[in-house]
Amino acid sequence: MKKFNVVTIGTAVRDVVFYTDEGEVFKNPKKDPAKLELLGFEHGAKMKSEDVYFTFGGGAANAAVNFSGLGLKTAAIAGVGDDMDGKDILLNLKKNKVDTSLIKTDKKNRSGLSFLTVDKNSNEHVVFVYYGANLTLNVNPADLNKFNTDWFYVSSIASPAWPQIMKAAAQTGSRIAWNPGATQLRSGFKKLANLLPNIEILLVNKDEATELILSKNPREKRFDIKSILKELFAWGPGIVVISDGRKGAWIYDGINVYFDKPGPQKPKDTTGAGDCFGSTFVGALHKTKYDFKKSIDLATKNASALVDHPGAQIGLLKWQKLIKTKKK
């Protein structure tokens, strides 16, 4: 029986990263607390770019590549098509020493594609996603009983079978770190309430945390970090992690709040920063035997290194380099 330190579950896609300086970032006039800023373009205009990268992405793939680079024995569970992109996705994972034996190949649907538009002025991005074969991903308890793992790192699952996948992972007894995606977040408190007590680490950004809070109480007015941390912790997870871009990240274990933030450097591309931060935090927590301060520091450093490069995987630091890196 195979033994892993971590198995990631989620999506794996081909990424196309398109840089442009023709967009505008502006505050949402509707003052939606879950959509505070928007990236917009002139209606009907043709946006040109000579700065385009063809890379790889998807939460499960990004996290798996990072975990492997941190020195953890890693496998990924995701769906790919029986096509050239699917073969390239698998080759990229293998090149990064990720076990691909758990990847599901769908012979009827194409591999997923993400088209990322990056604003050169702010370095913020918008992602347009075609999930393709990821939508048909299904995992049952029998699939997960074929191997042992210390951790499951679950990112966005595009498949409608995601509740069954979460329950199957919980039945293994392995620790679960969960970075829920848009589908899970839209399900709200009622659907997540029974799952969260099985989660060791819940990872969300500030906007996602706000969305979750509002799903339980649409009239909630308290959105300061400490209130959000304590509210989400009360829902059942063992540790709550909330990131807020360049403003930093907070960790709450039910007793202490830990905080760290990146240095003042301007990022080139924030694509994959959340996947990098979350997986580095979990990987460092595993390797340091739950040293929260060290783990959040390393997660911040790795995410800061990643955003100096295009795409979600190119700038990831290996463990030995990461632990020697000083904050910029």
Secondary structure as UniProt FT lines:
FT   STRAND          2..9
FT   STRAND          13..20
FT   STRAND          24..27
FT   TURN            29..30
FT   TURN            33..34
FT   STRAND          37..40
FT   TURN            43..44
FT   STRAND          52..57
FT   HELIX           59..69
FT   TURN            70..71
FT   STRAND          74..77
FT   STRAND          79..81
FT   HELIX           84..95
FT   TURN            96..97
FT   TURN            101..102
FT   STRAND          104..106
FT   STRAND          112..119
FT   TURN            120..122
FT   STRAND          125..130
FT   HELIX           132..136
FT   HELIX           141..144
FT   TURN            145..146
FT   STRAND          147..154
FT   TURN            160..161
FT   HELIX           162..171
FT   TURN            172..173
FT   STRAND          175..178
FT   HELIX           182..192
FT   TURN            193..195
FT   HELIX           196..198
FT   STRAND          201..205
FT   HELIX           206..216
FT   TURN            218..219
FT   HELIX           225..234
FT   STRAND          239..243
FT   HELIX           245..247
FT   STRAND          249..252
FT   STRAND          257..260
FT   TURN            271..272
FT   HELIX           273..287
FT   TURN            288..289
FT   HELIX           292..306
FT   TURN            307..308
FT   TURN            314..315
FT   HELIX           319..322
FT   TURN            323..324
//
